[in-house]
């Protein structure tokens, strides 16, 4: 019996499999809930078939070379998967600091398209952390000890960087209110307007990290990155740094990209309604119509600190130096400061009281 090949078409929005619904006679994506008519599907299928057929042999060879020269180290403690070249004999986990073991090769599917090289040297990164400590009085004593400074790690974080096309429609009730006084009377005039907006929004370079155990809010806090400095991926950029392998593919990342795109479009449309005293939105219909994805590695100086069985994460944008992280409070220092402050207030009150009675 001849072996039959299966052909799977991918959603143009999130790259998940598209399935045909016999009930609705449409093609559906179960991840992002996009739906396509038969005519739309013909266009999608033709484009994907052409892309697969036209993939150059050189590109396939590069993926194979990447897989042969790249190893993955897995942390048995926290599950982080760290990529390294063949010259790395042993390493440690940047997240929990435990030793990690070589677990095998990395598939060429995980080869990034681009990399944004580090622009901040380690000395500058450490100085940024020291400047942060100077502004915090109640950190534990060993927060930035010599041992902790050694744990500040240059990490290439796996990001999906997406261009998103959005259709936005919004209806609102706008009010213009003005008040004035004439003689002994105060007047208020309120004018109401039906406000409507329709827009095609194009968002370029919307990022989302593809490592599930890295805090999403922390990565968003150190944005933006300047993509003008990105380079085609080459292994030499990893020399001296760590690199994380993504475990969240495009299908899993789409809901987050969709949420960010909708929020950004909503703010943009609302921001166009500035000529009114108040605006009340009555209808909002914001839809993602198409996405284009690039997988790239972005530079982050990363540090974790364990305090009272809790891990605190800190990140520094390896390009711009933007810092983010919530530090722990040393309650002994807080209580000591409160006690000294109480004594100082008591002493001042005693002196003032003695002066008033003398």
C-alpha positions as CSV (number, residue, x, y, z in Angstrom):
1,X,0.0,0.0,0.0
2,X,1.4,3.4,-0.9
3,X,2.1,5.8,1.9
4,X,-0.2,8.8,1.9
5,X,1.1,12.2,2.9
6,X,-1.0,14.6,5.0
7,X,-1.1,18.3,4.2
8,X,-1.8,20.7,7.1
9,X,-2.6,24.3,6.4
10,X,-1.7,26.9,9.1
11,X,-3.7,29.9,10.3
12,X,-2.2,33.1,8.9
13,X,-2.9,34.8,12.2
14,X,-1.3,32.4,14.7
15,X,0.2,29.5,12.7
16,X,-2.1,26.9,14.3
17,X,-3.8,24.2,12.3
18,X,-6.9,25.1,10.3
19,X,-9.7,22.7,10.4
20,X,-12.9,22.5,8.2
21,X,-16.2,22.8,9.9
22,X,-18.8,20.6,8.2
23,X,-21.6,22.3,10.1
24,X,-20.7,25.9,9.2
25,X,-19.0,25.1,5.9
26,X,-16.0,27.3,6.9
27,X,-12.4,26.8,7.9
28,X,-11.7,27.5,11.6
29,X,-8.7,28.0,13.8
30,X,-9.3,26.6,17.3
31,X,-6.7,28.8,18.9
32,X,-7.4,32.3,17.8
33,X,-11.0,31.6,16.7
34,X,-10.4,33.0,13.2
35,X,-12.6,31.7,10.4
36,X,-12.2,31.7,6.7
37,X,-14.5,31.2,3.7
38,X,-13.7,28.7,0.9
39,X,-12.4,31.5,-1.3
40,X,-10.2,32.9,1.5
41,X,-8.8,29.5,2.1
42,X,-7.8,29.0,-1.5
43,X,-5.7,32.1,-1.3
44,X,-4.2,31.0,2.0
45,X,-3.4,27.5,0.8
46,X,-1.8,28.8,-2.5
47,X,0.5,31.1,-0.6
48,X,1.6,28.5,1.9
49,X,2.2,25.9,-0.8
50,X,4.2,28.4,-2.8
51,X,6.3,29.3,0.3
52,X,7.0,25.7,1.1
53,X,8.0,24.9,-2.5
54,X,10.2,28.0,-2.9
55,X,12.2,27.5,0.3
56,X,15.9,27.6,-0.8
57,X,18.2,24.7,-0.1
58,X,20.7,27.2,1.5
59,X,18.1,28.0,4.2
60,X,17.5,24.4,4.9
61,X,21.2,23.8,5.2
62,X,21.5,26.7,7.7
63,X,18.8,25.2,9.9
64,X,20.7,21.8,9.8
65,X,24.0,23.5,10.7
66,X,22.3,25.3,13.6
67,X,20.9,22.0,14.9
68,X,24.3,20.3,14.7
69,X,26.2,23.1,16.4
70,X,23.7,23.9,19.2
71,X,23.1,22.0,22.4
72,X,20.4,22.4,25.0
73,X,21.0,22.3,28.7
74,X,18.0,21.5,30.9
75,X,17.7,22.6,34.5
76,X,16.2,19.7,36.6
77,X,15.1,22.2,39.2
78,X,13.1,24.9,37.4
79,X,12.8,23.4,33.9
80,X,14.6,26.2,32.1
81,X,16.1,25.2,28.7
82,X,19.3,27.0,27.9
83,X,20.9,27.0,24.4
84,X,24.7,26.9,24.0
85,X,27.2,26.2,21.3
86,X,29.5,23.1,21.2
87,X,32.2,24.9,23.2
88,X,30.2,25.0,26.4
89,X,31.1,22.1,28.6
90,X,29.0,22.9,31.7
91,X,27.0,25.7,32.9
92,X,24.4,26.8,35.5
93,X,20.8,27.9,35.4
94,X,20.5,31.7,35.2
95,X,17.2,31.5,37.0
96,X,17.7,29.2,40.0
97,X,21.5,29.0,39.9
98,X,21.5,25.2,40.0
99,X,23.9,23.2,37.7
100,X,22.3,22.1,34.5
101,X,23.0,19.1,32.4
102,X,23.4,18.6,28.6
103,X,20.2,17.0,27.4
104,X,20.7,16.9,23.6
105,X,20.6,18.8,20.4
106,X,18.3,21.7,19.5
107,X,16.1,21.3,16.5
108,X,16.6,23.6,13.6
109,X,13.0,24.8,14.1
110,X,14.3,26.8,17.1
111,X,16.8,28.7,15.1
112,X,16.0,32.5,15.5
113,X,15.7,34.7,12.4
114,X,17.3,37.6,14.1
115,X,19.3,38.6,17.2
116,X,19.6,42.0,18.8
117,X,23.2,42.1,20.1
118,X,23.9,43.2,23.7
119,X,25.0,46.9,23.8
120,X,25.6,47.1,27.6
121,X,28.7,45.4,28.9
122,X,28.6,43.5,32.2
123,X,30.3,46.2,34.2
124,X,27.6,48.7,33.1
125,X,24.9,46.2,34.0
126,X,26.3,45.7,37.5
127,X,26.5,49.5,37.9
128,X,22.8,49.8,37.0
129,X,22.0,47.3,39.7
130,X,24.1,49.2,42.2
131,X,22.4,52.5,41.3
132,X,19.1,50.7,42.0
133,X,20.3,49.6,45.4
134,X,21.3,53.1,46.4
135,X,17.7,54.2,46.2
136,X,16.4,51.4,48.4
137,X,17.0,51.5,52.2
138,X,15.3,48.3,53.3
139,X,16.9,45.7,51.1
140,X,18.5,42.7,52.7
141,X,22.2,43.2,53.3
142,X,23.3,40.5,50.9
143,X,21.0,41.6,48.1
144,X,23.9,42.8,45.9
145,X,26.8,41.0,47.6
146,X,29.7,39.8,45.5
147,X,28.0,36.4,45.1
148,X,24.9,38.0,43.9
149,X,26.7,40.2,41.4
150,X,28.2,37.0,39.9
151,X,24.7,35.8,39.3
152,X,23.8,38.7,37.1
153,X,23.5,37.0,33.8
154,X,23.4,38.2,30.2
155,X,20.5,36.3,28.7
156,X,19.1,36.3,25.1
157,X,15.4,35.9,25.8
158,X,13.3,34.3,23.0
159,X,10.7,36.8,21.7
160,X,8.0,36.6,19.1
161,X,8.0,40.0,17.4
162,X,4.8,40.6,15.5
163,X,3.3,43.0,13.0
164,X,-0.4,43.1,13.5
165,X,-3.2,44.5,11.2
166,X,-6.3,45.6,13.2
167,X,-9.7,46.8,12.2
168,X,-11.2,49.1,14.8
169,X,-14.7,50.6,15.1
170,X,-15.9,52.6,18.0
171,X,-19.1,54.6,18.8
172,X,-19.3,57.0,21.7
173,X,-21.2,59.8,23.2
174,X,-19.2,63.0,23.5
175,X,-20.1,65.9,25.7
176,X,-18.8,69.5,25.5
177,X,-19.5,71.3,28.8
178,X,-18.9,75.0,29.4
179,X,-19.9,77.2,32.4
180,X,-20.1,80.9,32.9
181,X,-21.4,83.5,35.3
182,X,-23.7,86.4,34.3
183,X,-24.8,88.7,37.1
184,X,-26.0,86.7,40.0
185,X,-26.5,83.5,37.9
186,X,-24.3,80.6,36.9
187,X,-25.0,78.9,33.6
188,X,-23.9,75.5,32.4
189,X,-24.3,74.4,28.8
190,X,-23.9,70.8,27.7
191,X,-23.8,69.7,24.1
192,X,-23.9,66.1,23.2
193,X,-22.4,64.6,20.0
194,X,-22.5,61.1,18.4
195,X,-18.9,60.3,17.8
196,X,-17.9,57.5,15.5
197,X,-14.4,56.2,14.6
198,X,-13.3,53.6,12.0
199,X,-9.6,52.9,11.6
200,X,-7.2,50.4,10.1
201,X,-4.4,50.1,12.7
202,X,-1.0,48.7,11.8
203,X,1.2,47.8,14.8
204,X,4.8,47.1,14.0
205,X,7.2,45.1,16.2
206,X,4.8,44.0,19.0
207,X,6.9,41.8,21.3
208,X,6.0,38.9,23.6
209,X,8.6,36.6,25.2
210,X,8.2,32.9,24.4
211,X,9.6,31.4,27.6
212,X,6.7,30.4,29.9
213,X,8.6,30.7,33.2
214,X,9.9,34.3,32.5
215,X,7.5,36.8,34.0
216,X,5.6,38.5,31.1
217,X,5.0,41.7,33.1
218,X,8.7,42.0,33.8
219,X,9.6,41.7,30.2
220,X,7.0,44.3,29.2
221,X,8.3,46.6,31.8
222,X,11.8,46.9,30.1
223,X,10.4,47.6,26.7
224,X,10.9,49.1,24.2
225,X,13.7,47.6,22.1
226,X,15.0,49.3,19.0
227,X,14.8,46.8,16.2
228,X,16.9,48.9,13.8
229,X,19.9,47.3,15.5
230,X,18.9,43.7,14.9
231,X,21.2,41.4,12.9
232,X,20.5,38.2,11.0
233,X,21.1,35.4,13.6
234,X,24.6,34.0,13.9
235,X,25.9,31.7,16.6
236,X,28.8,34.0,17.4
237,X,26.5,36.5,19.1
238,X,25.8,33.9,21.8
239,X,29.5,33.8,22.8
240,X,29.8,34.8,26.5
241,X,26.0,34.9,27.0
242,X,23.1,32.5,27.7
243,X,20.2,32.0,25.4
244,X,16.8,30.6,26.3
245,X,14.9,28.2,24.0
246,X,11.2,29.1,23.5
247,X,8.5,26.7,24.8
248,X,5.6,28.9,23.7
249,X,5.0,28.7,19.9
250,X,3.0,31.1,17.8
251,X,-0.3,29.4,18.5
252,X,0.1,29.6,22.2
253,X,1.4,33.2,22.0
254,X,-1.5,34.5,19.8
255,X,-3.9,35.3,22.7
256,X,-1.4,37.5,24.3
257,X,-0.4,39.3,21.1
258,X,-4.1,39.7,20.4
259,X,-4.7,41.2,23.8
260,X,-1.9,43.7,23.5
261,X,-2.9,44.6,19.9
262,X,-6.5,45.2,21.0
263,X,-5.4,47.3,24.0
264,X,-3.0,49.4,21.9
265,X,-5.7,50.0,19.2
266,X,-8.3,50.9,21.8
267,X,-6.0,53.5,23.4
268,X,-5.2,54.9,19.9
269,X,-8.8,55.3,18.9
270,X,-9.9,56.7,22.3
271,X,-7.0,59.1,22.0
272,X,-8.5,60.6,18.9
273,X,-11.5,61.8,20.8
274,X,-9.8,64.7,22.6
275,X,-12.1,67.5,21.7
276,X,-14.7,66.6,24.2
277,X,-15.1,67.3,27.9
278,X,-16.2,63.7,28.5
279,X,-16.5,60.6,26.3
280,X,-18.6,57.5,27.0
281,X,-17.9,54.6,24.6
282,X,-21.2,52.8,23.6
283,X,-19.8,50.3,21.2
284,X,-16.3,48.9,20.5
285,X,-15.4,46.4,17.9
286,X,-11.7,45.8,17.5
287,X,-10.5,42.7,15.6
288,X,-7.1,41.3,14.6
289,X,-7.2,40.8,10.8
290,X,-3.7,39.5,10.2
291,X,-0.3,38.9,11.7
292,X,3.3,38.5,10.6
293,X,5.7,36.8,13.0
294,X,9.5,36.9,13.5
295,X,11.4,34.8,16.0
296,X,14.3,36.7,17.5
297,X,16.6,36.8,20.6
298,X,16.5,40.1,22.6
299,X,19.2,41.0,25.2
300,X,18.4,41.1,28.9
301,X,20.6,41.2,31.9
302,X,18.8,39.0,34.4
303,X,19.1,38.5,38.2
304,X,17.1,36.4,40.6
305,X,17.3,36.7,44.4
306,X,15.8,34.2,46.9
307,X,14.5,35.6,50.2
308,X,12.3,33.8,52.7
309,X,11.5,31.0,50.2
310,X,10.4,33.4,47.5
311,X,12.3,34.2,44.3
312,X,12.5,37.8,43.2
313,X,13.2,38.6,39.5
314,X,15.0,41.6,38.1
315,X,15.7,42.5,34.5
316,X,17.7,45.1,32.7
317,X,17.2,45.9,29.0
318,X,20.6,44.9,27.5
319,X,20.2,47.6,24.8
320,X,18.7,50.6,26.6
321,X,19.5,50.0,30.3
322,X,15.8,50.2,31.3
323,X,15.4,48.5,34.7
324,X,12.5,46.6,36.2
325,X,11.9,44.4,39.3
326,X,10.2,44.5,42.7
327,X,12.7,44.1,45.6
328,X,12.0,42.3,48.9
329,X,11.7,44.2,52.1
330,X,14.0,43.3,55.1
331,X,11.6,43.6,58.0
332,X,14.4,43.8,60.5
333,X,15.6,47.0,58.8
334,X,12.1,48.4,58.5
335,X,11.5,47.8,62.3
336,X,14.9,49.2,63.2
337,X,14.2,52.3,61.1
338,X,10.7,52.7,62.6
339,X,12.1,52.3,66.1
340,X,14.9,54.9,65.6
341,X,12.3,57.2,64.0
342,X,10.0,56.8,67.0
343,X,12.9,57.6,69.4
344,X,13.8,60.7,67.3
345,X,10.2,61.9,67.3
346,X,9.9,61.3,71.0
347,X,13.1,63.2,71.7
348,X,12.0,66.1,69.6
349,X,8.6,66.2,71.3
350,X,10.3,66.1,74.8
351,X,12.6,69.0,73.9
352,X,9.7,71.1,72.4
353,X,7.6,70.3,75.5
354,X,10.4,71.3,77.9
355,X,10.9,74.5,75.9
356,X,7.2,75.5,76.1
357,X,7.0,74.9,79.9
358,X,10.2,76.8,80.7
